[in-house]
Amino acid sequence: MTNYLIRRSFQMLMVLFFSALVTYTLLTLAPGGPWEEILGRQGSETMRIDAEDIARIRAQYELDLDQTWRFTRWLFGWPNGPIRIGEQELLADFQVGCFLPLETTNALGETVIIGCQKPVTLKDLEGRRVSRGVIFGDFGLSWGILRDRPVMDVLWSRIPRTLQLMFTVTVLSLMIGIPLGLISAIRQYSLFDYTVTTLSFLGSSMPTFFFGIILILIFAITFKQWGWFYLPPGDAVGSRDYVVPMLGKVEAGSLLDQLLRMIMPVSVLVFFSVAGWSRFIRSSMLEVLRQDYVRTARAKGLLENVVIFKHAFRNALIPFVTIVVFAIPGMFSGAIVTETIFNWPGMGRLFIDALSRNDYPVSMSIFLIGATLTVIATLIGDILYTIVDPRIRLS
């Protein structure tokens, strides 16, 4: 076991390194970013940008560094220390033009030089914050969500809501999906089996955004118009009090308010998860029930419950463990589509907001943490195999 854990730890580090490299490279090459911010600061007529602003942006995003060193600073925090633009700390000798002149085109189709005519001082560079590297838990500063605030502050503001949602979904899905799949396999071709299978295919094939919109139209809009019991359409906490028939006044931010707002997103995710997990348990259980050792156990006169739970169900869980452990990264990353539809302030919604606002440090942190949790989940799955099936040995 020790040799296996050492070998897997080395493999995990290599996977995470290449994941970080690919993520950083792709998002660096993606449209948007610092240069679009420079080009976006355009005057209505002259389209000129102050050279001090250009220098500050280049320093903030370390655009003078080679791509390799920018990656190592982001990942390891090396080379450390503030970056100076040019050979001197004070660049005040040029008279006309701008720092690294840029050519662009204005609304009239004319070529314009973006520049300035006053000197640039860079004294503020010595006091600027320097990242310690993501391997030390420092993901840098946010570019757009919470501008110039540490990325970890942004993540910690969303993680509790995601865990609240995804933990509830995972527990309910396991409590519902496993019994449904187990009973469907035991009662194969029964009315119960046909019903569960039909609902499973419906849940697997129906897009989550479609199901979520249908729930909002029915339970949040139509029921409210009819004066029936309705559910809030989105958000995790209300901004003001409201009245729900049969419940009376619901105070914003109360426990009841939060529970009502969780019902629809939890229902969408539970329906989707149960649909897949129950089908997987059913197929795995049916395969095990056809094995010779199950028939032998029945021939020995063992009780049916003993045959099902002691001999069959435990072996049927071996492939199911692979699916369940990957709920761990899912609990962190959240449900992107569902959180967006219901405006749930979790990690999934944060990821969409970060991409739409070109906040690449936040996006890269979500990617990298998701990759880390994924490789950890695979290791946990391998260890759980030995618990479910003692015949499996890790070496």
N, C-alpha and C positions, 0 to 999 in steps of 0.2 A: 504493500500500500504506500509506503514512504517513497519508494522509487517512482511509483506511478504519479504521486502528487508532485514530486519534483519535476518530472518530465512534462506533466500537463501544465505546471506553472510556467515553465519556459515557453511552451507552445502558446499559452495564453498571452504572454508578454509580446511575443512576435506578432500574433494576430492583432493585438491592440495597437502596436506600433504602426503596422501597415494600414490599419483602419484609420488611425489618426493622420497618417501621411496622405491617404487618398481623400479623406474628408477635407483636410486643409487645402489640398491642391484644387479640388473641384470647386470649393466655395471661393477660393481666391480667384479662379478663372471665371467665375460666374459674373453676369452683368451686375452693375451697381457698385457701390462702395465709395471710397474716398474721392476718386476722380470725378464721379458724377456729382458729388457734393460740391466740388470746386466749380464744375461747369454749371451747376444749378444756381450758384450765387451770381446771377447776371443782373446787371442794371437794365432798366427799360430801354436805354438808348446806347450807352457806350459799351456795355457788356464787359466792364473792367472790374477786376478783383484786386483788392489790396494785397500787396506782396506779403505783408505780415500774416494775413489769413492763410495764404498759400503755404508759407513756411510753417505755420502752426499746424495745419492739416497734415503736411508731410511729416512733421515730427510726431504728431499724435498717432498716425498710422504707420510710422516707420517706413515710409516709401523709399528712403534712400538706402535701405539695407537690401542686400541680395536676398532672393527668395529663400535660399537655404538657411541663412542666418535668421530670417524672420520666423521660419518654422521652428528652429531650435529654441529661439527665445520664447515662442508660444508654448512649446512642449516641455522644455527643460528649464527655461528661465536663463539660458546662456546663449550668447554673451550678455551679461547683465549691465546695469548702469544706464543712464540716459543717453540718448542719441543726439549728436549735434549735427546740424546741417551745415555743410561746407567745411572749410579747413579752420575757420575761426568761430569763436562763440558769438561775436558780434559781426553781422554782415551789414555794414553801413557805408561801403565805399562806392557802390554803383550809383549812377546818376539817372539814367533813363532806361526804360524797359522793365522787366520784372524778373523775379526769381524763377528760373526754368520757364521761359515764355511758352505759351501754348497758343495754337491757332485753332479757332473755331468759326462757326458760321452763325450769323444772327438771323433774325426773322426775315430780313430782306434779302437773304442769300449772299451777304457781303462777308468776306473773310476779315476777321477781327483778331487782333493780338490781345490776349488776356494778360494784363500786366499792371504796373504801377510806376509811380515816379517818386516814391519816397523810400528812405532806407528802412531796413527791417532789423529789429533787435530780437534776440532769442534768449534773453535772460531767464525766461520762464521755463526753459528746458531743463535746467538743473534741478528743479523741484518737482518735475512731473513724475507720476507714479509709474513704476516698472513692474511688470508681471513676474511672479516667481516661477511660473510654469504650471501647466495643467496637471502634471504629475504630483504637484504639491497642493492641488485643489484651488489654484488661482487661474481662472479662465479669462482674466483680463477685464476690460470695461465694456459695457454695453454701448452700441452705436446708436440705438434708436428707441428701444423699449423704455429704458430708464437711462437716458443719455449720461455718459461719463460716470455711471455707478457700477460697482463690481457686478459681474455676471452672476456670482453666487447669490447676491441679494435678490436678483430677478428670479432665480430658480427657487430660492427658499420661499418666495412670496406665492409660488404656484404649487409647489410639491404637496403641501397639506391637503389642498382641494383634490388633487389627482389621487392621492392615497385614499382619501375619504370615499371617492367614487369607485375606484378600481378595486379596493379591498372589499367593499360591499358587493360589487359585481362578481368577484372571484368566489367569495364564500357562497353566495346564493347559487351561482352556476354549478359549483361542485355539489351542493346539497340537492339540487334538482336534477342535474344532468346525469350523475352516476346512478341514482335509483331508476330513472327512466330508461337508461340504456340497459341496465341489469334486468329489469322486469320485461323489457321488450325482447331480450334474448331468451329469457326463460319461457315466455309465452309467444314464441315465434308464430307468425301468421295468424295471430288472434286479432280481434277488433282493437284492443289496446295497442298492439304492435303496429297495425296499419295507421292508427291515429297519430302515434308518436312519430312514425317514419314520415308521414305526410307533413306534419308540422316541422320536422327537422329539415326536410328538403325545402320547405317554404322559408324557414329562417336562414338557411344557408344561401339561398338564391336571391333573397330580397336585399337590395342595398340598404345599408344602415341609414343613409340620409333620407331615403324615401320613407322608410318606416318611421323615422323621427318626425318628418314633416307631417305625415298622416296623424300621428299622435297629437301634435300641436294643433292641427286643424280641428280635430275632434274634441279633445279634452280641454284645450285652452281657449279656443275661439267659439266653436259651435255650442258647447255646453254652457259657456258663459252667456252667450246670446239668448239661450233658452232659459236661463235662470237656474240651471242645475249646478250640482257640485262640479267645480272646475279646478284645473291645476295651473299654476304659474307657468308661462311658456319658456322661461329661461332664467339664467343667472343662478348663482349659488346662494345669494342672500338678497332679499328685497331692499329697495331703497325707501319705501314708504309702506305704511299699514294698508291692508286691504281686507275686504269682507268676502268670505266664502260661504255659500249656503250650507247649512247643516253643521258648520264649524264656527260661524260667527266671525268676529274680528281676529285677524291674524297679524300680530306685530312683526314688523320688519326686523330680521336678524334673529328672531326667536328660533327655538329648536323645531317647533311646528312648521315655521316658514322654510327652514332648511330641508326638513323631511319632505314637504310637499314639492319642493323644487328638484329633489333627487329622484322622484318616482319615475318620471318619463325617461331621463337619460339612463337610469339603472335598468328600466324595463327593456329599452332597446338593446343594451349591451348584454343583458342576461339572456334575452331571447336568441340573440346571435350566438352567444357562447354555448348555451345549452343545446342548440341545434347541432353544432359540430361535435361537442363532447359526448352527447348521448348516442349519436351514430357511431362514434369511434368505440365507445364501450360496448355497444351492441355487437358490432362486427368482431371485436376482439373476444368477447365472451362466447359468441357462437363458434368461433374457431377452437377455443379451449374445450367447450362442451363436447366436441366431436373427437377429442383425444382418447386414446386407449385407457389411460390411467383414470379418467373420469368414469368410463364404463366399468372398469374394474372396481372402483370404489362403490358404485351402485350395486354391482353384483355381490359385493361382500355384505350387503345389507345395511350400509350406513344410511343415516337419515338424510333426506334430500337437502336440508339446510346445511348439514355438515359438508356434503358433496359440493354444494354451490359455493359457500363462503370460505371453506378451508382449502379445498382442492382446486376449484375452478377460478373463483373471483381473484384470488391472490395472483395467480399466473396471468390473468387477463389484464392486471394493472401494470405489467411490465412495459408494454408499449405506450400505455396511457401516461406513464410518468414523464415521457419525453414531451408530451404536449403541456402537461400541467406546469412543469418547471419553467417553461417559457412565458408563463403568466407573470414571472418575477420582473423581467424588463418591461412587460406590458403595464404593470402596476406603476412604474415610474414614468414611462413615456405617455401613458394615457391613451385615449381614443381620439384621434385627430378629428375625424369627421363628426362624431357625436358631440364632442365638446364645442366644436364650431357651430353646429346647428343650435344647440341649447345655450350658447354663450357661456359655457362653463369655464371659469377661470383656472384651468389646469395646464398641464404640460403640453397636451396636444394643441390647445388653442394658442399657447405661447409659441410653439414651433411654427404655426401658420403665420402668426403676427411677426415673428422674427424674420421669416423669409420674405414676407410682403414688404417689410420696412428695411430690408438689406442689413439687418442686424446679424452679421455673420458670426461674431463671437458667441452669441446666445445659441445660434443654430449649431455651431460646431460643438459646443458643450453638450447639447442634447444628444447629438449624434454619438459623441465619444462616451458619454455616460451610458447610453443605451447599448453600445457595443461592449462596454465593460460588464454590464449586468447580464448580457447574453452569454458571454464566455463563462461567467460565474455560474449561470443557470445550467449550462451544459455539464460543468463539473459536479454540481449538486445532483443532477440527474444520474450521472454515472455512479455516484455514491449511493443514491437511493436504489439503484438496481440491485446492489448487494444486500440491501435490507429487505426488499420485496422478494428476491429470489436468492437464497443462501448459496445456490450452486454457482453463482457468478462470483468470480474472484478478480480483483484488480491487481495487476503486476507490472 
